[in-house]
Amino acid sequence: MVIVINEQEFTKANEAARSQKAELEARRKEVSRLLSQAQASKALIERVPRAIKTFEEDFHSLELRQQKAQLQTVLKAAHIYKDGKI
């Protein structure tokens, strides 16, 4: 079975395909950006426990006066929100 379309139908279909391609390209870029963000978040989530453990180990090896100074720095940098998030 052979389907024959005229030039006007072809032009209409071709324009639709072009606009769809532009939309899909924009969406691809957005999805790529979101994927990069998710990968960066995952890497950060994996690094945080090790960083905390290393900090804790280093912290315990400090003198008491140095421990207090470090805690003051940490407390000054911490932001506590009304919903309880830190």
C-alpha positions as CSV (number, residue, x, y, z in Angstrom):
1,M,0.0,0.0,0.0
2,V,1.4,3.4,-1.0
3,I,0.3,6.6,0.6
4,V,0.7,9.8,-1.5
5,I,0.6,13.2,0.2
6,N,0.7,16.5,-1.5
7,E,3.3,19.3,-0.9
8,Q,1.0,21.2,1.5
9,E,0.5,18.1,3.7
10,F,4.3,17.4,3.6
11,T,5.1,20.9,4.6
12,K,2.7,20.8,7.5
13,A,4.1,17.5,8.7
14,N,7.6,18.7,8.3
15,E,6.9,21.9,10.4
16,A,5.4,19.8,13.1
17,A,8.4,17.6,13.2
18,R,10.8,20.6,13.4
19,S,8.9,22.2,16.3
20,Q,8.8,18.9,18.1
21,K,12.6,18.5,17.6
22,A,13.2,21.9,19.1
23,E,11.0,21.1,22.1
24,L,12.7,17.7,22.6
25,E,16.1,19.3,22.4
26,A,15.2,21.8,25.1
27,R,13.8,19.0,27.2
28,R,16.9,16.9,26.7
29,K,19.1,19.8,27.9
30,E,16.9,20.3,31.0
31,V,17.0,16.5,31.8
32,S,20.7,16.5,31.4
33,R,21.0,19.4,33.8
34,L,18.8,17.7,36.3
35,L,20.8,14.5,36.0
36,S,24.1,16.4,36.7
37,Q,22.5,18.0,39.8
38,A,21.3,14.6,41.0
39,Q,24.8,13.1,40.5
40,A,26.4,15.9,42.4
41,S,23.9,15.5,45.2
42,K,24.5,11.8,45.4
43,A,28.3,12.3,45.5
44,L,27.8,14.9,48.3
45,I,25.6,12.5,50.3
46,E,28.2,9.8,50.0
47,R,31.0,12.1,51.2
48,V,29.3,13.7,54.2
49,P,29.4,10.7,56.5
50,R,33.1,10.2,55.9
51,A,33.8,13.9,56.4
52,I,31.9,13.8,59.7
53,K,33.8,10.8,60.9
54,T,37.1,12.4,59.9
55,F,36.2,15.6,61.7
56,E,35.1,13.7,64.8
57,E,38.4,11.7,64.9
58,D,40.4,14.9,64.4
59,F,38.3,16.8,66.9
60,H,38.9,14.2,69.7
61,S,42.7,14.5,69.2
62,L,42.6,18.3,69.9
63,E,43.2,19.9,73.3
64,L,40.1,21.1,75.1
65,R,40.7,24.8,74.4
66,Q,41.0,24.0,70.6
67,Q,37.9,21.9,70.8
68,K,35.9,24.8,72.2
69,A,37.3,27.1,69.5
70,Q,36.3,24.7,66.8
71,L,32.8,24.3,68.3
72,Q,32.3,28.0,68.3
73,T,33.2,28.2,64.6
74,V,30.7,25.4,63.8
75,L,28.0,27.0,65.9
76,K,28.5,30.4,64.2
77,A,28.2,28.8,60.8
78,A,25.1,26.7,61.6
79,H,21.7,28.1,60.6
80,I,18.7,26.7,62.4
81,Y,15.3,27.2,60.7
82,K,11.9,27.5,62.4
83,D,10.9,24.1,61.0
84,G,13.9,22.5,62.9
85,K,16.2,22.0,59.9
86,I,19.8,22.8,60.4
